[in-house]
Each structure stands twice: as C-alpha cells, then as structure tokens.
Amino acid sequence: MTHDKGPRDDRWYFSLMAPNTKGDKFAWLDPTSIYINGKAYHDLLDDLCADLDTDEIDVVAGLDAMGFVLAAGIAARIGRGFLPIRKAGKLCVDTDSSTMTNYSGKTQNMEMRLPAFAPGTRVLLVDQWVETGGTMQGAVQLVEQQKGVVAGMVAVVIEDNDATAEYRRRYKCVTAIQPGTEWQRQANAQYLESFKTYKPEMAFPV
C-alpha cells in the first residue's frame, strides 16, 4: 500500500530522528529510530537508491558501525555485495589500515580486509551521518590504498564544512536530507526543530 512520503525536501520520516538525551560525549542526534519503523526505513532506502547509478558501482562499503545498516540495505536493493570497513582490531584476516579523527575529535584506526577487491573496483562509501568528514576520509584512504575508485558517498545527511565541500566537489554525494534545504540548515546547526515534538512512540514498528 502506498502512503504519502511528503515532498522530497521534507520527508515525513525526517521527524523520527531522536535528540541526544545523554550529553556531550554522544552524537547530537540518533537517526536509528528511522530504522525501527518499516515504512520509514524503506522510504529512506527508496530515496537513497533512487539517486544512485548502479552501473557505476561494483560494491557497497559500510563504515563501522551504523553505516552497516544503510550499506547492507542499499547493497541488497541494487544487487551488489557489501564490504564492511571496521574499527581496528575486529577482523581476523589480513588488513589494511588508515588513521582518522571522528566527529568527537578522537583519533582512531580503521581497517579493511587485504585484499578486499581488484584494482579499479568502484566502491560506494556509506555512513549513517557525515559530520566532520573525518571518518569518511579514513574510508577513502583505505579504498585508494588498494587502488580502488570511490564511486560516491551516501548518508542520511552530510553536514556542511570545508571537508565535506571537497567531498561534494570530488564525488557523487547522495543524501536523504538534501543540500540547500531547511532540514540541511538545521542539521548544520545541529538542532532539529522536530525535536520539540519528538516522541519515541512515533518510530514504533507498525
């Protein structure tokens, strides 16, 4: 059964994202509430996949950890494989590594199996949310170290800053919340007006 998703720049499921209730040590919001509700999750995947050219993608890589949720969903939708990019020390096979600084300013290592693909493989990078761009940069390094090609970047939103502006210039970037919209402005300010009326029950499975 079809339902009203709302206009492309104001999807109904955007308002399901939950505010941080635990303080500065955590991300400023939690988009995972979208995944709980089946209609919301599939509407999100519909929007992300609609803007992808599957002929330009060989494999979909998800960034540890929440990027796995979107990457696996997208890979299944478009008929491609899923490649996990992990935090260091999680893989029991030979790995390549890169160092990145995440949204909280913490320096971490990321790893990818070695080898993960043949040279020239086109890899779509997927994360849940791109805030500073540091984690995504670590993933780019891993792909390029194995002579792969970054086919694009996907996230619920990519916040605007110097690093992400460079990503938009160099790669095809696909987001649910689109650049230049009111939702993008609120994401950049790290406060959504929908927080004022958010209730966990809104995202319950139906």
C-alpha positions as CSV (number, residue, x, y, z in Angstrom):
1,M,0.0,0.0,0.0
2,T,1.3,3.4,-1.0
3,H,1.4,6.3,1.5
4,D,2.3,10.0,1.5
5,K,6.0,10.4,1.9
6,G,5.9,14.2,1.8
7,P,7.9,16.3,-0.6
8,R,11.4,15.3,-1.4
9,D,12.8,18.2,0.7
10,D,10.6,17.5,3.7
11,R,10.1,13.7,4.0
12,W,7.8,12.5,6.8
13,Y,10.5,10.2,8.3
14,F,13.0,13.1,9.0
15,S,11.0,13.9,12.1
16,L,11.5,10.4,13.5
17,M,15.2,11.2,14.4
18,A,15.7,11.4,18.1
19,P,17.5,14.1,20.1
20,N,20.6,13.3,22.2
21,T,19.5,12.9,25.9
22,K,22.9,11.8,27.3
23,G,25.2,14.8,26.9
24,D,28.3,15.9,25.0
25,K,30.0,12.5,24.9
26,F,27.5,11.3,22.4
27,A,26.4,12.4,18.9
28,W,23.9,15.2,18.9
29,L,21.1,13.1,17.5
30,D,20.1,9.5,16.9
31,P,18.9,8.7,13.3
32,T,18.5,4.9,14.1
33,S,14.9,5.5,15.2
34,I,14.1,5.7,11.4
35,Y,15.3,2.1,11.0
36,I,12.8,0.8,13.6
37,N,9.8,1.8,11.6
38,G,9.5,-0.4,8.5
39,K,7.8,2.3,6.3
40,A,10.4,4.9,7.4
41,Y,13.4,2.6,6.8
42,H,12.2,1.6,3.3
43,D,11.3,5.1,2.4
44,L,14.8,6.2,3.3
45,L,16.3,3.4,1.2
46,D,14.0,4.3,-1.7
47,D,15.3,7.9,-1.6
48,L,18.9,6.9,-1.4
49,C,18.8,4.3,-4.1
50,A,16.8,6.5,-6.5
51,D,19.8,8.8,-6.9
52,L,22.4,6.0,-7.5
53,D,23.6,4.8,-10.8
54,T,24.1,1.1,-10.2
55,D,26.1,0.7,-13.4
56,E,28.8,2.8,-11.7
57,I,29.0,0.7,-8.5
58,D,30.8,-2.6,-8.0
59,V,30.5,-3.0,-4.3
60,V,28.9,-1.1,-1.4
61,A,31.1,-0.4,1.7
62,G,29.6,0.4,5.0
63,L,31.5,2.3,7.8
64,D,31.6,0.8,11.2
65,A,29.1,0.6,12.8
66,M,25.9,2.3,11.9
67,G,26.9,2.7,8.2
68,F,26.4,-1.1,8.1
69,V,22.7,-0.7,8.4
70,L,22.3,1.6,5.3
71,A,25.1,0.0,3.3
72,A,23.7,-3.6,3.6
73,G,20.2,-2.3,2.8
74,I,21.4,-0.4,-0.3
75,A,23.6,-3.4,-1.5
76,A,20.6,-5.7,-1.3
77,R,18.4,-3.2,-3.1
78,I,20.8,-2.7,-6.0
79,G,22.2,-6.2,-6.3
80,R,25.7,-5.6,-5.2
81,G,27.9,-7.0,-2.4
82,F,28.6,-5.5,1.0
83,L,32.1,-4.7,2.2
84,P,32.5,-3.8,5.9
85,I,35.1,-1.1,6.9
86,R,35.8,-1.8,10.5
87,K,37.3,-0.2,13.6
88,A,40.7,-1.6,14.2
89,G,41.2,-5.0,15.8
90,K,37.9,-6.5,14.7
91,L,38.9,-8.5,11.6
92,C,40.6,-11.9,11.9
93,V,42.2,-11.7,8.4
94,D,45.0,-9.6,6.9
95,T,44.0,-6.0,6.9
96,D,44.9,-2.6,5.5
97,S,44.6,0.4,7.9
98,S,44.1,4.1,8.0
99,T,44.0,6.7,10.8
100,M,41.2,9.2,11.1
101,T,39.7,11.7,13.5
102,N,36.0,11.1,14.2
103,Y,33.2,13.7,15.0
104,S,34.2,13.8,18.7
105,G,37.8,14.6,17.9
106,K,39.1,11.2,18.9
107,T,41.8,9.6,16.7
108,Q,41.0,6.1,15.7
109,N,42.3,3.5,13.2
110,M,40.0,1.9,10.6
111,E,40.7,-1.4,8.8
112,M,39.6,-3.2,5.7
113,R,40.4,-6.8,4.7
114,L,43.5,-7.1,2.5
115,P,42.9,-7.7,-0.4
116,A,39.2,-6.7,-0.5
117,F,38.9,-6.2,-4.2
118,A,40.8,-6.0,-7.5
119,P,42.4,-2.7,-8.6
120,G,39.9,-0.4,-10.3
121,T,36.9,-1.7,-8.3
122,R,34.3,1.1,-7.9
123,V,33.4,1.3,-4.2
124,L,30.3,3.2,-2.9
125,L,31.0,4.5,0.7
126,V,28.1,4.6,3.1
127,D,27.8,6.0,6.6
128,Q,24.9,7.0,8.7
129,W,25.7,10.6,9.2
130,V,28.7,12.7,8.0
131,E,29.5,15.4,10.5
132,T,33.2,16.5,10.2
133,G,34.1,14.1,7.4
134,G,37.0,12.6,9.3
135,T,35.6,9.0,9.3
136,M,34.8,9.2,5.6
137,Q,38.3,10.4,4.9
138,G,39.7,7.3,6.6
139,A,37.5,5.1,4.3
140,V,38.6,7.0,1.2
141,Q,42.2,6.3,2.2
142,L,41.5,2.6,2.6
143,V,39.9,2.3,-0.8
144,E,42.6,4.2,-2.5
145,Q,45.4,2.2,-0.8
146,Q,44.1,-0.9,-2.5
147,K,43.8,1.0,-5.8
148,G,40.0,1.1,-5.8
149,V,37.9,4.0,-7.0
150,V,35.5,5.9,-4.8
151,A,32.2,5.6,-6.7
152,G,30.4,8.0,-4.4
153,M,29.2,8.7,-0.8
154,V,25.9,8.1,0.8
155,A,24.5,9.2,4.2
156,V,21.3,10.5,5.8
157,V,22.9,13.9,5.7
158,I,26.3,15.4,5.1
159,E,26.8,18.5,7.2
160,D,28.4,21.5,5.5
161,N,32.0,22.3,6.2
162,D,35.3,22.7,4.3
163,A,36.0,18.9,4.2
164,T,32.5,17.9,3.1
165,A,32.5,20.7,0.5
166,E,35.6,19.0,-1.0
167,Y,33.7,15.6,-1.0
168,R,30.8,17.1,-2.9
169,R,33.2,18.6,-5.4
170,R,35.1,15.3,-6.0
171,Y,32.4,12.6,-5.6
172,K,28.8,12.0,-6.3
173,C,27.2,12.5,-2.8
174,V,23.7,11.1,-2.2
175,T,21.8,12.1,1.0
176,A,18.3,11.8,2.3
177,I,18.3,15.4,3.6
178,Q,19.3,17.4,0.5
179,P,21.7,20.4,0.3
180,G,20.2,23.9,0.4
181,T,17.1,22.8,2.2
182,E,15.7,23.9,5.6
183,W,16.5,20.4,7.0
184,Q,20.1,20.8,5.9
185,R,20.3,24.2,7.6
186,Q,19.0,22.7,10.8
187,A,21.5,19.7,10.5
188,N,24.3,22.2,10.1
189,A,23.2,23.9,13.3
190,Q,23.0,20.5,15.0
191,Y,19.4,21.1,16.2
192,L,16.2,19.9,14.5
193,E,13.0,21.8,15.2
194,S,11.3,18.4,15.1
195,F,12.9,17.6,18.5
196,K,10.3,19.8,20.1
197,T,7.6,17.3,19.3
198,Y,9.6,14.1,19.1
199,K,8.2,11.1,21.0
200,P,9.8,7.6,20.8
201,E,6.4,6.1,20.0
202,M,6.5,7.9,16.6
203,A,9.1,5.4,15.4
204,F,7.5,2.2,16.8
205,P,7.1,-0.6,14.3
206,V,3.7,-0.7,12.5
